[in-house]
Amino acid sequence: MWLELDYYKQHHAILGKHPIFDEFNRKKRLLSMSLIDLLGRKKQLEMNIWRTKSLIKKGGSPDIQVKRKERLNGYESELANVVRLIG
């Protein structure tokens, strides 16, 4: 966060490297999608969640499991945003 603040102080522009900007860009992309595209994205996210959960159940090394859980959280968050936009 300090990197963002220092950059803004020097250049009067946003650096955009903080993870919150990734979330902002994902929401912005979803807002620009049509209803048909949102429904397709919903189905794709549901499949990704199912697949990732099955991989987590299979197990693996701890570092891979952490990455899978992070990916699962991202999918679930995006799915919640898609469902909110559809409904």
Backbone as CSV, one residue per row, in Angstrom:
resi,resn,N_x,N_y,N_z,CA_x,CA_y,CA_z,C_x,C_y,C_z
1,MET,0.821,-1.178,0.000,0.000,0.000,0.000,0.876,1.256,0.000
2,TRP,1.979,1.200,0.761,2.870,2.373,0.797,3.459,2.662,-0.571
3,LEU,3.723,1.608,-1.323,4.254,1.791,-2.675,3.262,2.587,-3.531
4,GLU,1.983,2.257,-3.400,0.943,2.991,-4.125,0.920,4.466,-3.711
5,LEU,0.983,4.709,-2.403,0.928,6.082,-1.905,2.141,6.898,-2.337
6,ASP,3.320,6.292,-2.253,4.531,6.995,-2.679,4.495,7.315,-4.171
7,TYR,4.033,6.343,-4.954,3.957,6.552,-6.396,2.989,7.695,-6.716
8,TYR,1.840,7.694,-6.044,0.858,8.753,-6.281,1.414,10.116,-5.871
9,LYS,2.152,10.125,-4.774,2.746,11.375,-4.285,3.731,11.951,-5.313
10,GLN,4.497,11.076,-5.946,5.513,11.527,-6.896,4.946,11.831,-8.281
11,HIS,4.009,11.003,-8.754,3.564,11.080,-10.148,2.129,11.566,-10.323
12,HIS,1.392,11.701,-9.242,-0.016,12.118,-9.289,-0.848,11.202,-10.183
13,ALA,-0.531,9.918,-10.139,-1.275,8.895,-10.866,-1.240,7.611,-10.046
14,ILE,-2.176,6.724,-10.309,-2.254,5.464,-9.578,-1.331,4.445,-10.228
15,LEU,-0.556,3.744,-9.401,0.334,2.689,-9.887,-0.482,1.464,-10.288
16,GLY,-1.406,1.047,-9.439,-2.314,-0.052,-9.775,-1.761,-1.434,-9.529
17,LYS,-0.757,-1.592,-8.694,-0.161,-2.904,-8.431,-0.779,-3.598,-7.223
18,HIS,-1.515,-2.883,-6.403,-2.111,-3.471,-5.202,-3.220,-4.450,-5.602
19,PRO,-3.406,-5.556,-4.865,-4.430,-6.555,-5.218,-5.853,-5.999,-5.294
20,ILE,-6.141,-4.926,-4.606,-7.496,-4.372,-4.656,-7.839,-3.880,-6.063
21,PHE,-6.827,-3.484,-6.824,-7.080,-3.036,-8.189,-7.438,-4.212,-9.099
22,ASP,-6.915,-5.409,-8.799,-7.311,-6.599,-9.550,-8.796,-6.872,-9.357
23,GLU,-9.252,-6.771,-8.097,-10.668,-6.980,-7.800,-11.530,-5.924,-8.505
24,PHE,-11.083,-4.691,-8.483,-11.811,-3.611,-9.156,-11.929,-3.887,-10.655
25,ASN,-10.840,-4.331,-11.275,-10.857,-4.608,-12.722,-11.761,-5.794,-13.058
26,ARG,-11.788,-6.818,-12.184,-12.689,-7.951,-12.417,-14.146,-7.501,-12.358
27,LYS,-14.484,-6.681,-11.364,-15.862,-6.197,-11.258,-16.224,-5.322,-12.450
28,LYS,-15.289,-4.508,-12.882,-15.520,-3.633,-14.032,-15.773,-4.460,-15.294
29,ARG,-15.014,-5.540,-15.449,-15.185,-6.425,-16.609,-16.553,-7.105,-16.567
30,LEU,-16.972,-7.541,-15.372,-18.275,-8.183,-15.242,-19.411,-7.219,-15.569
31,LEU,-19.274,-5.970,-15.166,-20.311,-4.975,-15.434,-20.490,-4.711,-16.926
32,SER,-19.434,-4.923,-17.694,-19.517,-4.660,-19.131,-20.028,-5.871,-19.919
33,MET,-20.248,-7.005,-19.249,-20.693,-8.216,-19.939,-22.210,-8.211,-20.129
34,SER,-22.658,-8.859,-21.204,-24.094,-9.002,-21.448,-24.646,-10.107,-20.542
35,LEU,-25.967,-10.210,-20.481,-26.608,-11.221,-19.651,-26.227,-12.633,-20.103
36,ILE,-26.178,-12.848,-21.391,-25.808,-14.170,-21.921,-24.375,-14.511,-21.525
37,ASP,-23.476,-13.538,-21.620,-22.087,-13.763,-21.226,-21.979,-14.028,-19.730
38,LEU,-22.787,-13.318,-18.936,-22.785,-13.537,-17.488,-23.268,-14.945,-17.143
39,LEU,-24.288,-15.415,-17.837,-24.782,-16.767,-17.591,-23.728,-17.809,-17.962
40,GLY,-23.035,-17.574,-19.057,-21.947,-18.473,-19.438,-20.808,-18.453,-18.434
41,ARG,-20.485,-17.263,-17.948,-19.418,-17.136,-16.950,-19.818,-17.831,-15.654
42,LYS,-21.096,-17.740,-15.289,-21.599,-18.400,-14.082,-21.390,-19.905,-14.183
43,LYS,-21.767,-20.473,-15.321,-21.607,-21.915,-15.519,-20.126,-22.311,-15.467
44,GLN,-19.290,-21.508,-16.089,-17.857,-21.789,-16.098,-17.285,-21.724,-14.678
45,LEU,-17.698,-20.729,-13.908,-17.214,-20.597,-12.534,-17.674,-21.761,-11.669
46,GLU,-18.907,-22.210,-11.867,-19.399,-23.365,-11.100,-18.576,-24.611,-11.401
47,MET,-18.216,-24.801,-12.658,-17.376,-25.950,-13.022,-15.972,-25.807,-12.430
48,ASN,-15.418,-24.589,-12.464,-14.094,-24.353,-11.890,-14.091,-24.628,-10.383
49,ILE,-15.169,-24.221,-9.716,-15.277,-24.456,-8.272,-15.347,-25.957,-7.996
50,TRP,-16.166,-26.668,-8.745,-16.284,-28.109,-8.569,-14.935,-28.804,-8.779
51,ARG,-14.246,-28.427,-9.847,-12.957,-29.040,-10.178,-11.912,-28.747,-9.104
52,THR,-11.870,-27.513,-8.646,-10.878,-27.132,-7.643,-11.159,-27.818,-6.315
53,LYS,-12.428,-27.942,-5.943,-12.766,-28.648,-4.701,-12.356,-30.109,-4.774
54,SER,-12.544,-30.737,-5.930,-12.150,-32.141,-6.060,-10.626,-32.285,-5.999
55,LEU,-9.899,-31.315,-6.537,-8.438,-31.351,-6.434,-7.984,-31.166,-4.985
56,ILE,-8.670,-30.326,-4.247,-8.323,-30.121,-2.837,-8.565,-31.405,-2.049
57,LYS,-9.661,-32.116,-2.357,-9.960,-33.371,-1.663,-8.916,-34.439,-1.950
58,LYS,-8.359,-34.430,-3.168,-7.343,-35.415,-3.524,-6.061,-35.216,-2.734
59,GLY,-5.825,-33.981,-2.302,-4.628,-33.700,-1.511,-3.460,-33.293,-2.386
60,GLY,-2.317,-33.257,-1.764,-1.105,-32.840,-2.451,-0.199,-32.116,-1.482
61,SER,0.838,-31.534,-1.995,1.771,-30.832,-1.118,1.101,-29.586,-0.535
62,PRO,1.527,-29.174,0.644,0.877,-28.034,1.311,0.894,-26.738,0.502
63,ASP,1.985,-26.470,-0.209,2.030,-25.219,-0.977,1.042,-25.240,-2.143
64,ILE,0.840,-26.398,-2.752,-0.139,-26.512,-3.834,-1.551,-26.374,-3.280
65,GLN,-1.791,-26.955,-2.106,-3.110,-26.849,-1.483,-3.459,-25.400,-1.163
66,VAL,-2.480,-24.624,-0.706,-2.714,-23.209,-0.400,-3.106,-22.464,-1.674
67,LYS,-2.399,-22.724,-2.760,-2.721,-22.073,-4.040,-4.107,-22.455,-4.524
68,ARG,-4.470,-23.718,-4.341,-5.793,-24.177,-4.756,-6.886,-23.493,-3.940
69,LYS,-6.674,-23.364,-2.642,-7.665,-22.711,-1.781,-7.799,-21.231,-2.129
70,GLU,-6.693,-20.590,-2.464,-6.756,-19.183,-2.891,-7.537,-19.059,-4.197
71,ARG,-7.275,-19.972,-5.121,-7.981,-19.971,-6.398,-9.474,-20.205,-6.173
72,LEU,-9.804,-21.139,-5.270,-11.199,-21.427,-4.948,-11.890,-20.194,-4.369
73,ASN,-11.230,-19.494,-3.475,-11.799,-18.270,-2.906,-12.061,-17.228,-3.988
74,GLY,-11.151,-17.110,-4.936,-11.332,-16.169,-6.036,-12.526,-16.534,-6.907
75,TYR,-12.651,-17.831,-7.224,-13.789,-18.290,-8.019,-15.106,-18.025,-7.295
76,GLU,-15.147,-18.336,-5.995,-16.380,-18.150,-5.233,-16.746,-16.679,-5.121
77,SER,-15.763,-15.828,-4.970,-16.015,-14.393,-4.899,-16.572,-13.878,-6.226
78,GLU,-15.966,-14.307,-7.317,-16.441,-13.866,-8.628,-17.833,-14.413,-8.914
79,LEU,-18.102,-15.657,-8.492,-19.422,-16.235,-8.688,-20.478,-15.432,-7.929
80,ALA,-20.152,-15.009,-6.718,-21.092,-14.196,-5.939,-21.385,-12.883,-6.666
81,ASN,-20.378,-12.284,-7.254,-20.580,-11.035,-8.021,-21.451,-11.281,-9.259
82,VAL,-21.222,-12.392,-9.944,-22.001,-12.719,-11.140,-23.453,-12.953,-10.769
83,VAL,-23.696,-13.719,-9.706,-25.066,-14.011,-9.271,-25.769,-12.712,-8.866
84,ARG,-25.064,-11.819,-8.205,-25.637,-10.533,-7.819,-26.029,-9.721,-9.054
85,LEU,-25.195,-9.739,-10.072,-25.505,-8.990,-11.295,-26.662,-9.606,-12.078
86,ILE,-26.739,-10.918,-12.093,-27.829,-11.598,-12.813,-29.152,-11.361,-12.100
87,GLY,-29.124,-11.480,-10.771,-30.371,-11.368,-9.985,-30.746,-9.956,-9.833
